[in-house]
Amino acid sequence: MQYVLFVGSKVGYEAVVGMAELKCDILHVFIEQEHDHEHLQFYEKTVRECQQSQYDYSLNAGNEEIISVLDNKLSLHKPIDYIMSFGYRRLIPERIIKKAAIAALGVHFSPLPRYRGFAPLNWVLINGEHETAVNLFCLDKEIDNGDIVDREFVTIDYLDDINTLYEKCLCEFRKLMYRFIPKLESGKFEAEKQDSSKATYACARSPEDGIINWNRGSREIYNLVRALTYPFPGAYTYFDDQKLYIWSCEEYDIPKYEGLIPGKVIKIVKGTGIVVLCGTGAVLLKEGQIEGNERKTLDRIIASVRITLGN
């Protein structure tokens, strides 16, 4: 069987490495470069892997270039059995999908049919979900709604952040690939339709969406921080008119307040951080960073309980 890959981010890199190890016949790899604001970039590693494995590849190709490359492969009597999309964030047009002789497949890290669309792992953490999934599914003209051909469920623990959850999903993705590629090679696999009546969707996120609303409860703020921690752009607030990123925090037990100001610093914990009131409850902000400065524990940035964050 012969494959064309569309890849981006770490999952795309892992897919290229895994399929090389499995000796898959890869005709071409279309690589998507990460956005400038993303702290970790994997496209260069993917390029090097393609070079080492002697795979043809293109970087940031537009649709017309993609079609030209695929048509050239077909003109050389090289059938494209499978088109595979791993971490590639653009919707692949139907006219490209239809060039796959057997199937076009993609991967999505969410409990499909819920959280179709963008940034599903960030959103499941923000919303306090307890489980997600790694799905291999059929691509079509709609977003993440194709039949599921294989999946692994992943438990989300209270202490998970975006990094630990992503690594859990990558681990299951590797298992899924090594289990499913032999089925693709045989051309024999089953597919299960999604129940679209239960479908939900997730918006694309931008760095500006990470602003902390201190009127929210402590659990919501904790979930936002762990969903957006490094290497993502980060949850943030303002201190002395400067943007203050919060990289880690935990919920903190406090007595009942009848005079409550959300965002108010109420305690300095030496060597650890600061305790801040929320709409309900409080959080211990541990590691943070004034924009443009180095990361520190918050008690090294803020030393007064007269401060209200967000102002």
MILUMSE-872909 format. One record per residue (C-alpha): x, y, z negated; chain; residue number from 1. Coordinates in steps of 0.001 Angstrom, whole numbers. Example, Ala and Ser with C-alpha at 12.3 -4.5 7.8 and 13.67 -1.06 7.14 Angstrom:
node c1 = 12300; c2 = -4500; c3 = -7800; chain = A; resi = 1
node c1 = 13670; c2 = -1060; c3 = -7140; chain = A; resi = 2
END
This chain:
node c1 = 0; c2 = 0; c3 = 0; chain = A; resi = 1
node c1 = 1112; c2 = 3556; c3 = 741; chain = A; resi = 2
node c1 = 470; c2 = 6584; c3 = -1464; chain = A; resi = 3
node c1 = 403; c2 = 10362; c3 = -1248; chain = A; resi = 4
node c1 = 736; c2 = 12129; c3 = -4608; chain = A; resi = 5
node c1 = -435; c2 = 15551; c3 = -5770; chain = A; resi = 6
node c1 = 1323; c2 = 16331; c3 = -9056; chain = A; resi = 7
node c1 = 1865; c2 = 19064; c3 = -11630; chain = A; resi = 8
node c1 = 3084; c2 = 19506; c3 = -15219; chain = A; resi = 9
node c1 = 4451; c2 = 16692; c3 = -17378; chain = A; resi = 10
node c1 = 1789; c2 = 14141; c3 = -16471; chain = A; resi = 11
node c1 = 2676; c2 = 14594; c3 = -12800; chain = A; resi = 12
node c1 = 6351; c2 = 14077; c3 = -13534; chain = A; resi = 13
node c1 = 5555; c2 = 10948; c3 = -15559; chain = A; resi = 14
node c1 = 3439; c2 = 9629; c3 = -12683; chain = A; resi = 15
node c1 = 6258; c2 = 10035; c3 = -10154; chain = A; resi = 16
node c1 = 8727; c2 = 8325; c3 = -12515; chain = A; resi = 17
node c1 = 6304; c2 = 5482; c3 = -13278; chain = A; resi = 18
node c1 = 5396; c2 = 4817; c3 = -9662; chain = A; resi = 19
node c1 = 9085; c2 = 4846; c3 = -8717; chain = A; resi = 20
node c1 = 9732; c2 = 2222; c3 = -11407; chain = A; resi = 21
node c1 = 6833; c2 = 163; c3 = -10016; chain = A; resi = 22
node c1 = 8409; c2 = 364; c3 = -6527; chain = A; resi = 23
node c1 = 5331; c2 = 2010; c3 = -5006; chain = A; resi = 24
node c1 = 5610; c2 = 3077; c3 = -1373; chain = A; resi = 25
node c1 = 5183; c2 = 6852; c3 = -1658; chain = A; resi = 26
node c1 = 4887; c2 = 8729; c3 = 1635; chain = A; resi = 27
node c1 = 4871; c2 = 12276; c3 = 260; chain = A; resi = 28
node c1 = 4649; c2 = 14190; c3 = -3026; chain = A; resi = 29
node c1 = 2964; c2 = 17601; c3 = -3206; chain = A; resi = 30
node c1 = 4300; c2 = 19388; c3 = -6300; chain = A; resi = 31
node c1 = 2542; c2 = 22292; c3 = -8021; chain = A; resi = 32
node c1 = 4751; c2 = 24733; c3 = -9925; chain = A; resi = 33
node c1 = 3630; c2 = 25799; c3 = -13403; chain = A; resi = 34
node c1 = 2454; c2 = 29354; c3 = -14122; chain = A; resi = 35
node c1 = 5058; c2 = 31874; c3 = -15287; chain = A; resi = 36
node c1 = 3532; c2 = 32161; c3 = -18790; chain = A; resi = 37
node c1 = 3947; c2 = 28411; c3 = -19398; chain = A; resi = 38
node c1 = 6967; c2 = 27848; c3 = -21624; chain = A; resi = 39
node c1 = 7733; c2 = 24319; c3 = -20376; chain = A; resi = 40
node c1 = 8298; c2 = 23797; c3 = -16660; chain = A; resi = 41
node c1 = 8418; c2 = 20311; c3 = -15152; chain = A; resi = 42
node c1 = 8342; c2 = 20996; c3 = -11426; chain = A; resi = 43
node c1 = 12150; c2 = 21080; c3 = -11161; chain = A; resi = 44
node c1 = 12433; c2 = 17676; c3 = -12878; chain = A; resi = 45
node c1 = 9799; c2 = 16335; c3 = -10488; chain = A; resi = 46
node c1 = 11747; c2 = 17700; c3 = -7511; chain = A; resi = 47
node c1 = 14921; c2 = 15995; c3 = -8764; chain = A; resi = 48
node c1 = 13062; c2 = 12700; c3 = -9252; chain = A; resi = 49
node c1 = 11756; c2 = 12904; c3 = -5682; chain = A; resi = 50
node c1 = 15250; c2 = 13595; c3 = -4400; chain = A; resi = 51
node c1 = 16717; c2 = 10675; c3 = -6350; chain = A; resi = 52
node c1 = 13976; c2 = 8326; c3 = -5137; chain = A; resi = 53
node c1 = 14237; c2 = 9733; c3 = -1587; chain = A; resi = 54
node c1 = 10582; c2 = 10766; c3 = -1446; chain = A; resi = 55
node c1 = 9469; c2 = 13459; c3 = 951; chain = A; resi = 56
node c1 = 8025; c2 = 16360; c3 = -1024; chain = A; resi = 57
node c1 = 6599; c2 = 19876; c3 = -746; chain = A; resi = 58
node c1 = 6451; c2 = 22606; c3 = -3402; chain = A; resi = 59
node c1 = 3338; c2 = 24800; c3 = -3755; chain = A; resi = 60
node c1 = 2006; c2 = 23816; c3 = -334; chain = A; resi = 61
node c1 = -1214; c2 = 25424; c3 = 887; chain = A; resi = 62
node c1 = -4069; c2 = 23366; c3 = 2323; chain = A; resi = 63
node c1 = -3105; c2 = 23904; c3 = 5965; chain = A; resi = 64
node c1 = 476; c2 = 22792; c3 = 5302; chain = A; resi = 65
node c1 = -835; c2 = 19752; c3 = 3422; chain = A; resi = 66
node c1 = -3104; c2 = 18760; c3 = 6312; chain = A; resi = 67
node c1 = -251; c2 = 19205; c3 = 8785; chain = A; resi = 68
node c1 = 2032; c2 = 16938; c3 = 6732; chain = A; resi = 69
node c1 = -660; c2 = 14255; c3 = 6359; chain = A; resi = 70
node c1 = -1611; c2 = 14352; c3 = 10030; chain = A; resi = 71
node c1 = 2059; c2 = 13949; c3 = 10934; chain = A; resi = 72
node c1 = 2299; c2 = 10850; c3 = 8713; chain = A; resi = 73
node c1 = -804; c2 = 9390; c3 = 10332; chain = A; resi = 74
node c1 = 549; c2 = 10139; c3 = 13831; chain = A; resi = 75
node c1 = 3601; c2 = 8039; c3 = 12965; chain = A; resi = 76
node c1 = 1235; c2 = 5133; c3 = 12223; chain = A; resi = 77
node c1 = 1773; c2 = 5443; c3 = 8491; chain = A; resi = 78
node c1 = -1617; c2 = 4785; c3 = 6912; chain = A; resi = 79
node c1 = -2440; c2 = 6673; c3 = 3724; chain = A; resi = 80
node c1 = -4094; c2 = 4026; c3 = 1566; chain = A; resi = 81
node c1 = -4383; c2 = 6119; c3 = -1593; chain = A; resi = 82
node c1 = -4274; c2 = 9784; c3 = -2474; chain = A; resi = 83
node c1 = -3461; c2 = 10278; c3 = -6176; chain = A; resi = 84
node c1 = -3749; c2 = 13488; c3 = -8216; chain = A; resi = 85
node c1 = -1909; c2 = 13744; c3 = -11547; chain = A; resi = 86
node c1 = -1795; c2 = 17094; c3 = -13367; chain = A; resi = 87
node c1 = -2490; c2 = 18949; c3 = -10114; chain = A; resi = 88
node c1 = -4761; c2 = 21823; c3 = -11119; chain = A; resi = 89
node c1 = -6175; c2 = 22854; c3 = -7774; chain = A; resi = 90
node c1 = -9311; c2 = 21234; c3 = -6382; chain = A; resi = 91
node c1 = -8268; c2 = 19062; c3 = -3438; chain = A; resi = 92
node c1 = -10619; c2 = 19763; c3 = -501; chain = A; resi = 93
node c1 = -12864; c2 = 16974; c3 = 764; chain = A; resi = 94
node c1 = -11228; c2 = 17067; c3 = 4206; chain = A; resi = 95
node c1 = -7947; c2 = 16048; c3 = 2551; chain = A; resi = 96
node c1 = -9537; c2 = 13450; c3 = 263; chain = A; resi = 97
node c1 = -11110; c2 = 11759; c3 = 3303; chain = A; resi = 98
node c1 = -7669; c2 = 11014; c3 = 4723; chain = A; resi = 99
node c1 = -7268; c2 = 8239; c3 = 2123; chain = A; resi = 100
node c1 = -8119; c2 = 4911; c3 = 3764; chain = A; resi = 101
node c1 = -9120; c2 = 3176; c3 = 504; chain = A; resi = 102
node c1 = -9585; c2 = 5767; c3 = -2256; chain = A; resi = 103
node c1 = -8503; c2 = 9098; c3 = -3696; chain = A; resi = 104
node c1 = -7966; c2 = 8959; c3 = -7448; chain = A; resi = 105
node c1 = -7217; c2 = 11462; c3 = -10191; chain = A; resi = 106
node c1 = -6576; c2 = 11525; c3 = -13923; chain = A; resi = 107
node c1 = -8437; c2 = 13624; c3 = -16492; chain = A; resi = 108
node c1 = -7837; c2 = 13808; c3 = -20250; chain = A; resi = 109
node c1 = -11345; c2 = 14209; c3 = -21665; chain = A; resi = 110
node c1 = -14303; c2 = 12080; c3 = -22804; chain = A; resi = 111
node c1 = -15896; c2 = 12199; c3 = -19337; chain = A; resi = 112
node c1 = -18537; c2 = 13134; c3 = -18326; chain = A; resi = 113
node c1 = -17953; c2 = 15810; c3 = -20995; chain = A; resi = 114
node c1 = -15314; c2 = 18523; c3 = -20589; chain = A; resi = 115
node c1 = -15057; c2 = 18388; c3 = -16827; chain = A; resi = 116
node c1 = -12826; c2 = 21160; c3 = -15557; chain = A; resi = 117
node c1 = -9978; c2 = 23111; c3 = -17094; chain = A; resi = 118
node c1 = -7769; c2 = 22659; c3 = -20179; chain = A; resi = 119
node c1 = -9772; c2 = 19740; c3 = -21648; chain = A; resi = 120
node c1 = -7298; c2 = 18890; c3 = -24424; chain = A; resi = 121
node c1 = -7178; c2 = 22483; c3 = -25634; chain = A; resi = 122
node c1 = -10960; c2 = 22621; c3 = -25654; chain = A; resi = 123
node c1 = -11522; c2 = 19319; c3 = -27497; chain = A; resi = 124
node c1 = -9222; c2 = 20581; c3 = -30265; chain = A; resi = 125
node c1 = -10843; c2 = 24024; c3 = -30367; chain = A; resi = 126
node c1 = -14249; c2 = 22360; c3 = -30694; chain = A; resi = 127
node c1 = -13121; c2 = 19918; c3 = -33388; chain = A; resi = 128
node c1 = -13778; c2 = 16713; c3 = -31428; chain = A; resi = 129
node c1 = -12691; c2 = 13399; c3 = -32950; chain = A; resi = 130
node c1 = -12034; c2 = 11505; c3 = -29720; chain = A; resi = 131
node c1 = -10978; c2 = 12088; c3 = -26140; chain = A; resi = 132
node c1 = -10054; c2 = 9756; c3 = -23273; chain = A; resi = 133
node c1 = -7615; c2 = 9225; c3 = -20423; chain = A; resi = 134
node c1 = -9634; c2 = 8546; c3 = -17268; chain = A; resi = 135
node c1 = -8590; c2 = 7362; c3 = -13825; chain = A; resi = 136
node c1 = -11455; c2 = 8305; c3 = -11538; chain = A; resi = 137
node c1 = -12402; c2 = 8730; c3 = -7884; chain = A; resi = 138
node c1 = -11979; c2 = 12199; c3 = -6419; chain = A; resi = 139
node c1 = -14755; c2 = 13825; c3 = -4437; chain = A; resi = 140
node c1 = -15830; c2 = 17358; c3 = -3554; chain = A; resi = 141
node c1 = -17091; c2 = 18130; c3 = -7078; chain = A; resi = 142
node c1 = -14986; c2 = 18696; c3 = -10211; chain = A; resi = 143
node c1 = -14136; c2 = 15551; c3 = -12226; chain = A; resi = 144
node c1 = -17439; c2 = 13812; c3 = -11462; chain = A; resi = 145
node c1 = -16281; c2 = 10750; c3 = -9525; chain = A; resi = 146
node c1 = -16686; c2 = 7122; c3 = -10549; chain = A; resi = 147
node c1 = -14336; c2 = 5966; c3 = -13322; chain = A; resi = 148
node c1 = -12084; c2 = 3043; c3 = -12390; chain = A; resi = 149
node c1 = -10195; c2 = 2745; c3 = -15697; chain = A; resi = 150
node c1 = -9994; c2 = 4572; c3 = -19017; chain = A; resi = 151
node c1 = -8430; c2 = 4515; c3 = -22471; chain = A; resi = 152
node c1 = -9936; c2 = 6263; c3 = -25493; chain = A; resi = 153
node c1 = -7717; c2 = 8351; c3 = -27786; chain = A; resi = 154
node c1 = -8480; c2 = 9210; c3 = -31421; chain = A; resi = 155
node c1 = -7989; c2 = 12844; c3 = -32456; chain = A; resi = 156
node c1 = -6720; c2 = 13090; c3 = -36029; chain = A; resi = 157
node c1 = -7169; c2 = 16144; c3 = -38246; chain = A; resi = 158
node c1 = -3411; c2 = 16819; c3 = -38215; chain = A; resi = 159
node c1 = -3052; c2 = 16524; c3 = -34434; chain = A; resi = 160
node c1 = -2105; c2 = 19614; c3 = -32491; chain = A; resi = 161
node c1 = -1927; c2 = 20053; c3 = -28717; chain = A; resi = 162
node c1 = 1549; c2 = 18494; c3 = -28605; chain = A; resi = 163
node c1 = 800; c2 = 15333; c3 = -30577; chain = A; resi = 164
node c1 = -2516; c2 = 14838; c3 = -28780; chain = A; resi = 165
node c1 = -904; c2 = 15330; c3 = -25365; chain = A; resi = 166
node c1 = 1768; c2 = 12763; c3 = -26219; chain = A; resi = 167
node c1 = -925; c2 = 10305; c3 = -27346; chain = A; resi = 168
node c1 = -2689; c2 = 10766; c3 = -24027; chain = A; resi = 169
node c1 = 546; c2 = 10409; c3 = -22052; chain = A; resi = 170
node c1 = 1275; c2 = 7149; c3 = -23868; chain = A; resi = 171
node c1 = -2146; c2 = 5794; c3 = -22863; chain = A; resi = 172
node c1 = -1691; c2 = 7146; c3 = -19339; chain = A; resi = 173
node c1 = 1542; c2 = 5179; c3 = -18944; chain = A; resi = 174
node c1 = -193; c2 = 1997; c3 = -20118; chain = A; resi = 175
node c1 = -3091; c2 = 2633; c3 = -17777; chain = A; resi = 176
node c1 = -785; c2 = 3155; c3 = -14780; chain = A; resi = 177
node c1 = 1205; c2 = -21; c3 = -15366; chain = A; resi = 178
node c1 = -2046; c2 = -1955; c3 = -15776; chain = A; resi = 179
node c1 = -3902; c2 = -444; c3 = -12837; chain = A; resi = 180
node c1 = -1290; c2 = -58; c3 = -10073; chain = A; resi = 181
node c1 = -1267; c2 = -3846; c3 = -9423; chain = A; resi = 182
node c1 = -5053; c2 = -3615; c3 = -8868; chain = A; resi = 183
node c1 = -4481; c2 = -832; c3 = -6350; chain = A; resi = 184
node c1 = -1874; c2 = -2949; c3 = -4596; chain = A; resi = 185
node c1 = -4427; c2 = -5762; c3 = -4262; chain = A; resi = 186
node c1 = -7129; c2 = -3325; c3 = -3142; chain = A; resi = 187
node c1 = -9544; c2 = -4859; c3 = -5648; chain = A; resi = 188
node c1 = -10923; c2 = -2774; c3 = -8504; chain = A; resi = 189
node c1 = -14292; c2 = -1855; c3 = -9955; chain = A; resi = 190
node c1 = -15764; c2 = 1592; c3 = -10540; chain = A; resi = 191
node c1 = -18361; c2 = 2856; c3 = -13004; chain = A; resi = 192
node c1 = -20551; c2 = 5855; c3 = -12257; chain = A; resi = 193
node c1 = -20519; c2 = 8766; c3 = -14674; chain = A; resi = 194
node c1 = -23802; c2 = 9780; c3 = -16282; chain = A; resi = 195
node c1 = -23991; c2 = 13322; c3 = -14926; chain = A; resi = 196
node c1 = -27004; c2 = 14098; c3 = -17120; chain = A; resi = 197
node c1 = -24502; c2 = 14188; c3 = -20014; chain = A; resi = 198
node c1 = -21922; c2 = 16297; c3 = -18182; chain = A; resi = 199
node c1 = -20412; c2 = 19411; c3 = -19718; chain = A; resi = 200
node c1 = -17776; c2 = 21754; c3 = -18305; chain = A; resi = 201
node c1 = -14753; c2 = 23641; c3 = -19634; chain = A; resi = 202
node c1 = -13593; c2 = 27095; c3 = -18545; chain = A; resi = 203
node c1 = -10069; c2 = 27941; c3 = -17489; chain = A; resi = 204
node c1 = -8173; c2 = 29699; c3 = -20280; chain = A; resi = 205
node c1 = -5829; c2 = 32691; c3 = -20161; chain = A; resi = 206
node c1 = -3335; c2 = 33857; c3 = -22832; chain = A; resi = 207
node c1 = -5753; c2 = 36642; c3 = -23844; chain = A; resi = 208
node c1 = -8325; c2 = 34039; c3 = -24927; chain = A; resi = 209
node c1 = -6176; c2 = 33131; c3 = -27931; chain = A; resi = 210
node c1 = -7156; c2 = 36142; c3 = -30062; chain = A; resi = 211
node c1 = -8240; c2 = 35140; c3 = -33591; chain = A; resi = 212
node c1 = -11649; c2 = 36303; c3 = -34794; chain = A; resi = 213
node c1 = -11242; c2 = 36437; c3 = -38579; chain = A; resi = 214
node c1 = -15024; c2 = 36389; c3 = -39036; chain = A; resi = 215
node c1 = -14947; c2 = 32723; c3 = -37999; chain = A; resi = 216
node c1 = -14623; c2 = 29927; c3 = -40525; chain = A; resi = 217
node c1 = -11282; c2 = 28493; c3 = -41641; chain = A; resi = 218
node c1 = -11837; c2 = 25231; c3 = -39709; chain = A; resi = 219
node c1 = -12502; c2 = 27088; c3 = -36456; chain = A; resi = 220
node c1 = -9359; c2 = 29185; c3 = -36872; chain = A; resi = 221
node c1 = -7288; c2 = 26121; c3 = -37777; chain = A; resi = 222
node c1 = -8588; c2 = 24372; c3 = -34651; chain = A; resi = 223
node c1 = -7751; c2 = 27362; c3 = -32444; chain = A; resi = 224
node c1 = -4181; c2 = 27579; c3 = -33761; chain = A; resi = 225
node c1 = -3451; c2 = 23869; c3 = -33323; chain = A; resi = 226
node c1 = -4993; c2 = 23887; c3 = -29836; chain = A; resi = 227
node c1 = -2824; c2 = 26759; c3 = -28584; chain = A; resi = 228
node c1 = 481; c2 = 26269; c3 = -30393; chain = A; resi = 229
node c1 = 3809; c2 = 26253; c3 = -28535; chain = A; resi = 230
node c1 = 4413; c2 = 25546; c3 = -25647; chain = A; resi = 231
node c1 = 990; c2 = 27080; c3 = -24966; chain = A; resi = 232
node c1 = 648; c2 = 30883; c3 = -25191; chain = A; resi = 233
node c1 = -528; c2 = 30766; c3 = -28818; chain = A; resi = 234
node c1 = -3346; c2 = 32029; c3 = -31024; chain = A; resi = 235
node c1 = -2650; c2 = 35606; c3 = -32061; chain = A; resi = 236
node c1 = -3797; c2 = 38548; c3 = -34150; chain = A; resi = 237
node c1 = -2488; c2 = 42076; c3 = -34730; chain = A; resi = 238
node c1 = -281; c2 = 43441; c3 = -37510; chain = A; resi = 239
node c1 = 825; c2 = 47107; c3 = -37509; chain = A; resi = 240
node c1 = -400; c2 = 47396; c3 = -33896; chain = A; resi = 241
node c1 = 1902; c2 = 44563; c3 = -32864; chain = A; resi = 242
node c1 = 815; c2 = 41216; c3 = -31478; chain = A; resi = 243
node c1 = 1460; c2 = 38488; c3 = -34049; chain = A; resi = 244
node c1 = 1450; c2 = 34897; c3 = -32800; chain = A; resi = 245
node c1 = 444; c2 = 32144; c3 = -35236; chain = A; resi = 246
node c1 = 2151; c2 = 28847; c3 = -34419; chain = A; resi = 247
node c1 = 987; c2 = 26761; c3 = -37376; chain = A; resi = 248
node c1 = -1482; c2 = 26971; c3 = -40231; chain = A; resi = 249
node c1 = -3610; c2 = 24845; c3 = -42544; chain = A; resi = 250
node c1 = -6896; c2 = 25286; c3 = -44368; chain = A; resi = 251
node c1 = -6425; c2 = 26561; c3 = -47920; chain = A; resi = 252
node c1 = -8652; c2 = 26124; c3 = -50973; chain = A; resi = 253
node c1 = -9661; c2 = 29394; c3 = -52642; chain = A; resi = 254
node c1 = -12143; c2 = 30450; c3 = -55350; chain = A; resi = 255
node c1 = -15465; c2 = 31936; c3 = -54250; chain = A; resi = 256
node c1 = -15194; c2 = 35543; c3 = -53044; chain = A; resi = 257
node c1 = -18174; c2 = 37882; c3 = -53358; chain = A; resi = 258
node c1 = -16187; c2 = 40824; c3 = -52062; chain = A; resi = 259
node c1 = -14732; c2 = 39342; c3 = -48873; chain = A; resi = 260
node c1 = -12809; c2 = 41050; c3 = -46081; chain = A; resi = 261
node c1 = -12058; c2 = 38651; c3 = -43187; chain = A; resi = 262
node c1 = -8409; c2 = 38928; c3 = -42154; chain = A; resi = 263
node c1 = -7287; c2 = 40144; c3 = -45588; chain = A; resi = 264
node c1 = -3987; c2 = 38764; c3 = -46914; chain = A; resi = 265
node c1 = -4662; c2 = 37543; c3 = -50464; chain = A; resi = 266
node c1 = -1518; c2 = 35594; c3 = -51347; chain = A; resi = 267
node c1 = 2158; c2 = 35342; c3 = -50413; chain = A; resi = 268
node c1 = 3544; c2 = 31796; c3 = -50679; chain = A; resi = 269
node c1 = 7318; c2 = 32178; c3 = -50809; chain = A; resi = 270
node c1 = 9163; c2 = 30077; c3 = -48251; chain = A; resi = 271
node c1 = 5892; c2 = 28889; c3 = -46687; chain = A; resi = 272
node c1 = 3599; c2 = 31659; c3 = -45478; chain = A; resi = 273
node c1 = 608; c2 = 33824; c3 = -46355; chain = A; resi = 274
node c1 = -3007; c2 = 33060; c3 = -47274; chain = A; resi = 275
node c1 = -5628; c2 = 34954; c3 = -45256; chain = A; resi = 276
node c1 = -9385; c2 = 35154; c3 = -45808; chain = A; resi = 277
node c1 = -11718; c2 = 34002; c3 = -43027; chain = A; resi = 278
node c1 = -15458; c2 = 34477; c3 = -42574; chain = A; resi = 279
node c1 = -15762; c2 = 31335; c3 = -44690; chain = A; resi = 280
node c1 = -12765; c2 = 29846; c3 = -46479; chain = A; resi = 281
node c1 = -9123; c2 = 30741; c3 = -45950; chain = A; resi = 282
node c1 = -6064; c2 = 29617; c3 = -44032; chain = A; resi = 283
node c1 = -2404; c2 = 29413; c3 = -44971; chain = A; resi = 284
node c1 = -561; c2 = 30908; c3 = -42007; chain = A; resi = 285
node c1 = 2815; c2 = 29202; c3 = -41938; chain = A; resi = 286
node c1 = 4940; c2 = 29946; c3 = -38891; chain = A; resi = 287
node c1 = 4491; c2 = 33022; c3 = -36729; chain = A; resi = 288
node c1 = 6217; c2 = 35501; c3 = -34484; chain = A; resi = 289
node c1 = 5927; c2 = 39190; c3 = -33725; chain = A; resi = 290
node c1 = 5901; c2 = 39517; c3 = -29945; chain = A; resi = 291
node c1 = 9484; c2 = 39768; c3 = -28713; chain = A; resi = 292
node c1 = 11024; c2 = 38649; c3 = -32027; chain = A; resi = 293
node c1 = 12110; c2 = 35293; c3 = -33439; chain = A; resi = 294
node c1 = 9818; c2 = 32758; c3 = -35100; chain = A; resi = 295
node c1 = 9669; c2 = 32890; c3 = -38909; chain = A; resi = 296
node c1 = 7555; c2 = 31761; c3 = -41819; chain = A; resi = 297
node c1 = 4847; c2 = 34397; c3 = -42257; chain = A; resi = 298
node c1 = 6043; c2 = 35399; c3 = -45745; chain = A; resi = 299
node c1 = 9181; c2 = 36758; c3 = -44029; chain = A; resi = 300
node c1 = 7036; c2 = 38937; c3 = -41761; chain = A; resi = 301
node c1 = 4312; c2 = 40100; c3 = -44165; chain = A; resi = 302
node c1 = 5132; c2 = 40740; c3 = -47838; chain = A; resi = 303
node c1 = 2034; c2 = 42604; c3 = -49061; chain = A; resi = 304
node c1 = -1499; c2 = 41602; c3 = -50044; chain = A; resi = 305
node c1 = -2702; c2 = 45060; c3 = -48983; chain = A; resi = 306
node c1 = -2582; c2 = 44020; c3 = -45337; chain = A; resi = 307
node c1 = -5635; c2 = 43186; c3 = -43211; chain = A; resi = 308
node c1 = -4775; c2 = 41359; c3 = -39987; chain = A; resi = 309
node c1 = -6465; c2 = 42189; c3 = -36733; chain = A; resi = 310
node c1 = -6334; c2 = 45947; c3 = -37274; chain = A; resi = 311
END
